[in-house]
Amino acid sequence: MSHRPSSGLAAVSTALLAMSRHLEVRDVLKTIVASARELLDAEYAALGVPDDHGGFAQFVVDGVSDEQWKAIGPLPRQHGVLAAMLHDARPERLADVRKDPRFGGWPATHPDMSDFLGLPIRDGDETIGTLFLANKRCPKPAGGCGFTKEDEELLGILAQHAAIALTNARLYERSRELTIAEERSRLAHELHDAVSQKLFSLRLTAQAVSSLIDRDPARAKGELQQVADLAAEAADELRAAVVELRPAALDEDGLVHTLRTHIQVLDRAHAPRVTFDSCGVRALPAAQEEAMLRVAQEALHNALRHSGAERVDVTIAPRGQGAVLSVTDNGKGFEPRTVRRAGRHLGLVSMRDRSSGVGGRLTVQSAPGQGTTIEMEVPGG
């Protein structure tokens, strides 16, 4: 690859555009590493985010296969050249990292690396990560480093914008955490206002039954039916709250596993049969996976609460580079011409907003007596 300023700046521009497409920290880290490796034509690239205990909270690599990475073992500690970049806040350009006096070795399964370029990613006075590359794909000068001063300058530009992208991603995740906290607070209030009141009524009614059993058995029987109804309502409220509070472990398990687990819970908690099927769906950008999960949850809530369906089927299938989600029920359906009026009640506005927010498309098919199908398509990464 050419390293003339024009081509280098064009490559940096492409890398910055790629970083700006993502809001999740995980996606931003991967994009930074892949962009740096491609920008400087290196065999390997990595980015480490330090923790407060001498290690790395996150460590993302590019150029190493999943099998190699598993064989390497635990994340590295903050020592040697990595520690120098974290604590000295200056670039490191080495002809052979193995000959540096700070080099402490690496596991037997670690790829062999020689020439090395690394620098810290800084947010003001704080070092929030270390970015480094190894084994530049070019003829090496005798005893010299394949990475040039121009490479260092280009990587410095990338690192400055990487700091902005990473900081923004962290702020986004923090805002989402606050939103989740607010939602949990809302659910707590709903539990107090709805379930607690029902349980209080249930207790009072049960006490009334105990006093009526001997002197008015017929009335006591009627009150027992009221006890049963209140208990059923309280159980429904609790099931709904448990489902909403259930964490969506997308980062650890991915969309398919998370949604399958969620649907298994719904199938056990509700009378209608709820099924899930997926085939060959690859991982999507984190924002798209979250949006697809939330749309599925909203569509399932509608089907189980309002449709009167006996069966709800959920599928995820690949479509081009992306995927398509389908939630179909055999319930009472509704007239499509009234979909605007019904939209807000059924959460369709929220589902459309979530879909369009990640570049997706939502379609609704329904007819009285013929059930409903909600379909969401996303383009992928």
Residue pairs with C-beta under 8 A, 6 or more apart in sequence:
1 7
1 11
1 41
2 8
3 148
3 150
3 151
3 154
5 150
8 39
8 150
8 154
11 38
11 39
11 154
12 39
12 154
12 157
12 158
14 35
15 31
15 35
15 36
15 38
15 39
15 158
16 158
16 161
18 31
18 34
18 35
19 28
19 31
19 32
19 35
19 161
19 162
19 165
20 165
21 31
21 285
22 28
22 31
22 165
22 169
22 285
22 286
22 287
23 168
23 169
23 172
23 287
24 169
24 172
24 173
24 285
24 286
24 287
25 58
25 166
25 169
25 170
25 173
26 58
26 251
26 286
27 169
27 285
27 286
27 287
28 162
28 165
28 166
28 169
29 47
29 49
29 58
29 60
29 166
30 60
30 62
31 165
32 47
32 60
32 131
32 158
32 162
32 165
32 166
33 45
33 46
33 47
33 60
33 61
33 62
33 131
34 45
34 62
35 158
36 42
36 45
36 47
36 62
36 131
36 133
36 155
36 158
37 43
37 44
37 45
37 62
37 63
37 133
39 154
39 155
39 158
40 117
40 133
40 136
40 147
40 151
40 154
40 155
41 136
41 137
41 138
42 63
42 117
42 133
42 134
42 135
42 136
42 137
42 147
43 63
43 111
43 134
43 135
43 136
43 137
44 61
44 62
44 63
44 64
44 111
44 113
44 133
44 134
44 135
45 61
45 62
45 63
45 131
45 132
45 133
45 134
46 59
46 60
46 61
46 62
46 131
46 132
47 59
47 60
47 121
47 129
47 130
47 131
47 132
48 56
48 58
48 59
48 60
48 75
48 76
48 82
48 129
48 130
49 56
49 57
49 58
49 59
49 128
49 129
50 56
50 57
50 78
50 86
50 127
50 128
50 129
50 130
51 57
54 77
54 78
55 75
55 76
55 77
55 78
56 75
56 76
56 77
56 78
59 75
59 76
61 69
63 111
64 72
64 111
68 109
68 111
71 107
71 109
72 106
72 107
72 109
72 110
73 107
73 109
76 82
76 106
78 86
79 104
80 100
80 102
80 103
80 104
81 92
81 94
81 97
81 100
81 102
81 103
81 116
81 118
81 132
82 118
82 130
82 132
83 102
84 92
84 102
85 91
85 92
85 118
85 119
85 120
85 127
85 130
85 132
86 120
86 127
86 130
87 127
89 120
89 122
89 127
90 119
90 120
91 117
91 118
91 119
91 152
91 155
91 156
92 116
92 117
92 118
92 119
92 132
93 116
93 117
93 145
93 147
93 149
93 152
94 100
94 115
94 116
94 117
94 145
95 114
95 115
95 140
95 143
95 144
95 145
96 114
96 115
96 116
97 103
97 113
97 114
97 115
97 116
97 134
98 113
98 114
113 134
113 135
114 134
114 135
114 140
115 134
115 135
115 136
115 140
115 145
115 146
115 147
116 132
116 133
116 134
116 145
116 147
117 132
117 133
117 134
117 136
117 145
117 147
117 151
117 152
117 155
118 130
118 131
118 132
118 133
119 130
119 131
119 132
119 152
119 155
119 156
119 159
120 127
120 129
120 130
120 131
120 159
121 127
121 128
121 129
121 130
121 131
121 159
121 162
121 163
121 166
122 128
122 159
122 163
123 163
123 166
123 167
128 163
128 166
128 167
129 162
129 163
129 166
131 155
131 158
131 159
131 162
133 147
133 155
135 146
136 145
136 146
136 147
136 151
137 146
138 146
139 146
140 146
183 244
184 245
187 241
187 244
187 245
190 237
190 241
191 237
191 238
191 241
194 237
195 234
195 237
195 238
195 241
198 230
198 233
198 234
198 237
199 234
201 230
202 227
202 230
202 231
202 234
205 223
205 226
205 227
205 230
206 227
208 223
209 220
209 223
209 224
209 227
212 219
212 220
212 223
213 220
239 269
239 270
240 301
242 265
242 269
243 262
243 265
243 266
243 269
243 297
246 262
246 265
248 258
248 262
248 290
248 293
249 258
250 258
250 286
250 289
250 290
250 293
251 286
253 261
254 283
254 289
255 281
255 283
255 284
255 289
255 292
255 293
255 316
256 278
256 281
256 316
258 293
259 276
259 293
259 296
259 314
259 316
260 276
260 278
262 293
262 296
262 297
263 274
263 275
263 276
263 300
263 314
264 276
266 274
266 300
266 304
267 273
267 274
267 275
270 304
272 303
272 304
272 309
272 310
272 311
272 312
272 329
273 310
273 311
273 312
274 300
274 304
274 311
274 312
274 313
274 314
275 311
275 312
275 313
275 314
276 314
276 315
277 313
277 314
277 315
277 316
278 315
278 316
278 317
279 317
279 318
280 317
280 318
281 316
281 317
281 318
281 323
282 318
282 380
283 289
284 292
284 322
284 323
284 378
284 380
284 381
285 358
285 380
285 381
287 357
287 358
288 322
288 358
288 359
288 360
288 378
288 380
288 381
291 354
291 355
291 357
291 358
291 360
291 376
291 378
292 316
292 323
292 325
292 360
292 376
292 378
294 354
295 325
295 351
295 354
295 355
295 362
295 374
295 376
296 314
296 325
296 327
296 376
298 347
298 350
298 351
299 327
299 351
299 374
300 312
300 314
300 327
301 347
302 346
302 347
302 372
302 374
303 309
303 312
303 327
303 329
303 331
303 372
304 312
306 331
306 346
307 329
307 331
307 332
307 333
307 371
307 372
308 331
308 332
309 329
309 330
309 331
309 332
309 371
310 330
310 331
311 329
311 330
312 327
312 328
312 329
313 326
313 327
313 328
313 329
314 325
314 326
314 327
314 328
315 325
315 326
316 323
316 324
316 325
316 326
317 323
317 324
317 326
318 324
319 377
320 379
320 380
321 379
321 380
321 381
322 360
322 377
322 378
322 379
322 380
323 377
323 378
323 380
324 375
324 376
324 377
324 378
325 375
325 376
325 377
326 373
326 374
326 375
327 373
327 374
327 375
328 371
328 372
328 373
328 374
329 371
329 372
330 371
331 371
331 372
332 368
332 369
332 371
333 366
333 367
333 368
333 369
333 370
333 371
333 372
334 342
334 366
334 367
334 368
334 372
335 366
335 367
335 368
336 364
336 365
336 366
336 367
339 348
339 364
339 366
342 348
343 349
348 362
348 364
351 362
351 374
351 376
352 362
355 361
355 362
355 376
355 378
356 362
358 378
359 378
359 379
360 376
360 377
360 378
360 379
361 376
361 377
362 374
362 375
362 376
363 374
363 375
364 372
364 373
364 374
364 375
365 372
365 373
365 375
366 372
366 373
